[in-house]
Structures are given as structure tokens and as C-alpha cells.
Amino acid sequence: MSPRDPNEALAVAADGGWRVPGIANLHSHAFQRAMAGLAERQTHPEDSFWTWREIMYRFAARMTPDSMYAVATQLYAEMLEAGYTQVCEFHYVHHQPDGTPYADPAAMSKAVVAAARDTGIRMTLLPVLYMTGGFDGRELSPRQQRFGHGVDDFLRLFDSLRSVQDDALRVGCAFHSLRAVPEAAMRRVLAALPADAPVHIHIAEQVGEVQDCLALRQARPVEWLLGECPVDRRWTLVHATHLTEDETRGIAASGATVAICPTTEANLGDGLFPLRDYLQAGGRWGIGSDSHVSVSPVEELRWLEYGQRLVTRHRNIAVTPASTSVGETLLRGVLASAADATGFAGTHGDSVLLDGHAPALAGATQDDVIDRWLFAGNRPLVEEVRVAGRQVVAGGRHVAGEAIARRYAGTLRQLLRD
């Protein structure tokens, strides 16, 4: 169930509740779910993304294929319980901690693919090219070694993963960021990619990144990307938080999707995406849970809107001439971009059933149920989820949730041991 017609109802009364489309999560780093809540103590008076990153590196160093599988399985079960039916896994933990490839160079990638298959979520796997430690071309630090690839090794990994694509798995490509991929390498990879491969990139997430790009490339990150690369509908720009008016209009004109991750951007203190100006420019966008401090499309969409209200001191920002409903505008927005961002042209048989007996939905109608789902509180309202017709959530819980949670709990205890 994935409406594209703006006149098609988003919610249909069915099975004692309201059936709505599943949502695509456009940005995920699965392993970071296990460190949620563990970076909330001050380490420096000027704590920011850059100090948080040091904690993340220490945590990433402990991951193995087995622990990656356990964490990702728990995460994907939680995503399905929340109403996500697709995930774009921006996967950069490739090698052993010292940078030595595993006997199977795709071992870590296969761990997240197995987690997606075993939970039943659709996955767009985005192996990440990560080559340098900054715009100046410095070598990767010791803690970044397990992320790194040369172009030829990366393309071999990409080709091996593409060979196992099926109806539930798509494989695209991710450039970690402009600071991590030299221009020549990016051009080589783009020339080698199949025309249908989605392309994702972190960009303009922090002010420091913008300043470094200006200093060394004489252009802002989005300005440079739009001027130097064939950005179109298959591209997804992750975050794109710090934009000029020209860049905002430029992304919209390109047809690319922006993956906005409000809970992570707030948690890291990154800033707010200029949503109102982007909507007025006709821009395409979706949401992601990124570092997974929250695994809830309701919270991402709600705080996408609330951030704009705080900045503008007005209400009901995310609306269009086609709809005065904030909830419907937000839901239609994520649905409209999903196919290009994920590579899944059709998601027939995917749906989410909202609990019609929940107090928050008492007396709901087709005209107000989406707004009430997104803005009426924090009690989960997802009763059932189906992916390709297969029931993966029943009674609000993943059908294998108990076993998945036990495995995850044991793994997390091991990861947290000194």
C-alpha cells in the first residue's frame, strides 16, 4: 500500500482500525542503536557532533559480524513495530578494527542483510566509500581504519552485494561525505555504477564541514556537489542542514531527496533543516532515524514540524496548497520520495494497521486520523504490520520479538563490558 495519487486516501478503515502505508527509513547506522543513551554525559564544555564522534568510534571498534547481526535484528524489529517497512542501511563498518578485511570482505554487510531478511523489513543496503580523514586528504585515523576502502576494493564489494539483490533487497552506493571521498574517486565510482543504483551522501551536516569545504574547495558542500556531480532523482542528500537559499532551491530543482533525521540532528546539536523554504521550492524529502536515539517515524515527523514552529513562532508549517493537514502533508512527503531513495519501485503488500481501539483514535475519521496518529501522544498505535503480505508485527510486537530481544540483551552486555 503506497499511494502516489494525491487524491488517494492515506488511511482506510479496516480490521477494526486504520490501514496506512508503511514508511521508508532513509538513513540508518544500525550498530549505533546499541549506544543510544550512552553519550549523554558532558565530555567537553563545547560538546558537539565532533566529541560525540569519539565515543562512537570507541563503540564501533567493538562490533563483530555476530554482534552487528544481533543489534541490527533488534533495531529492525523495533522499526517494524513503529511502522517503518523499509530501511536504507548506510553501512560503513566493513573490516576488522585494525583495517584488515575479514576472510569474507562482505562479512559485516552480510550480517545486516541477514538481520533484514530474518525480521522481514525491506532493505536498501548502501555500502559506504570512506577514504580520507578530511578535505585535505589526510589518512584515516587508527579508529577509522575499519571503515576504509580503495576504489577497486569498494567496487568489488559493491558488485558482490548487487549479485544477491532480490525483491526484498536493493543495493546502492553511499559516499560517506565530501571530506571522506576525494573528487577523483567519486567520479570513478559514479562512472562504474549501474544507472538504477541509488546514491546517498552525508552533506552539510555541521558548520565545521561547511567552513572546511569553503577553505579547501572554494565552495560550500551542497554548492560544490550540485556544480560538479550529476545530482538527480536517484540521489539522497542526508541532513543538508546548513544551506543557503540558492542551495535550497538547487536541491529542489535537481529532483534529489533530502533525508532529514530530526531526532539525531537534535541529539547532536547539528541544527534545523530549512523545511518551509524547501517545501515552497517543491523539494523532495524523507526521514531517517540515523543514530537511533529514537526509532519512531511519529517522533521524526512530529519534531520535523515542531522544530519549524519553534524557529518561526507559528503553527502548522508543513502544509501545501493541496492539503491544509500537517500530518497528511508529512506522510505524503515521505511516500513520494521513497521509490527513488530506496530503489524499490513497488511495495505492494506493505501496510501498517493502526489500533482503532486506542483512546487516542476514539472517534477518528478519515479526515483526521493521520494528524491524530502523529500529534496525539506517545503511546504506540501500530497494531499490525505486513511486508509483501507477510505479517511481521501482530498485537504491536514483532512476531519473533522475544527471541530477538534476548539475543540483543546478551550481546549488549558483552559490548558494554570493560
Secondary structure, DSSP 8 states (H G I E B T S, - for coil): ----STTS-S-EEETTEEEE--EEEEEE-GGGGGGTTSS-S-SSTT--HHHHHHHHHHHHTT--HHHHHHHHHHHHHHHHHHTEEEEEEEE---S-TTS---SSTTHHHHHHHHHHHHHT-EEEEEEEE---SSTT-----GGGGGG---HHHHHHHHHHHHTT-BTTEEE-EEE--TTTS-HHHHHHHHHHS-TT--EEEEES-SHHHHHHHHHHHSS-HHHHHHHHS---TTEEEEE--S--HHHHHHHHHHT-EEEE-HHHHHHTT-----HHHHHHTT-EEEE--BT-S---HHHHHHHHHHHHHHHHT-S--S-BTTB--HHHHHHHHHHHHHHHHH--S--TT-EEEE-TTSGGGTT--TTTHHHHHHHS-SS--EEEEEETTEEEEETTEETTHHHHHHHHHHHHHHHH--
